[in-house]
Amino acid sequence: MPDAIPISILILVKDEEEHLPKLLDTLDGFEDVVVFDSLSTDRTVEIAKDRGCRVYERPFDDWAAHQNWAMDHIEFKHRWVFYLDADERMTPELREEISAIAALETPPHVAYFCRRKNFLMGRWLKHAMSSGFVMRFFQPGHIRFTRKMSVQPVLDSPAGYLKEQFIHYHFSRGFQQWFEKHAWYAGLEAEEWDKAIRETPLSLGALFSLDGVRRQQALKRLSYHLPFRPFLKFLHMYVMKLGVLDGGPGFHCCCLMGVYEYMIGLRYRELKRRRAGLEI
């Protein structure tokens, strides 16, 4: 029998009885799989325990607080952790890359950003949702998370970048669930938007940073001031990023992300009016 991979897997879930088994099927060789459940009402926890996973439970409040709780309270068996959601899949190529890093006695970094391949209707959205880097592979003692939505890592040393990608079925729970979830996400994102505009100065220098993640964050901060954000979001994804080449699924994805930007803008305006004591 091959040696177990010296990496712990962290999976954040709520009501994922349909998708959790599909993710677990891609995790052969990882003997420490931790399922962090947000009080599911279906068979998610039962499935996790039946598959040999360790289970922790906590009510979800926001992404940063939830992930920081995991860093503080979960006792991972290994120095390295790779984080996944139930609608994501590990790949053999990524498993090999992170295993090689974990085997190093003195790795060059304590955390690594990773990219993902997003799918819709069986098609890889290679252009419409070309993958940005997200923090997924790290040593828990060296990382904290900020922001209620679209969390950002805070590290005590520079991060590295993985070459391989994991797979993400972004719309796997259906469009109705997508709209319901993103209506809630829009409220959290609007709060972060409002906080950034009022408290964080816009850094033009960061727009030209050699650090891709810092540059991406600066572009997002700049975008808060742009008019017609929903249309510009669609135009950016469908035309500038060539989402048109992803066919029908690419068009649907770009429309949905434009709608999401519109929802965030409405929630931001609602927040400002309520703070001023005005009716919606």
Secondary structure, DSSP 4 states (H G I P E B T S, - for coil): -PPPPSEEEEEEESS-TTTHHHHHTT-TT--EEEEEES--SSSHHHHHHHTT-EEEE-----HHHHHHHHHHH---SSSEEEEEETTEE--HHHHHHHHHHHT-SS-S-SEEEEEEEEEETTEE-TTTT----EEEEE-GGGEEEE-SSS-EEEESS--EEEEEEEEE-TTTT-HHHHHHHHHHHHHHHHHHHHHHHHHS---TGGGG-S-HHHHHHHHHHHHTT-SSHHHHHHHIIIIIT-GGGGHHHHHHHHHHHHHHHHHHHHHHHHHHHHHTT---
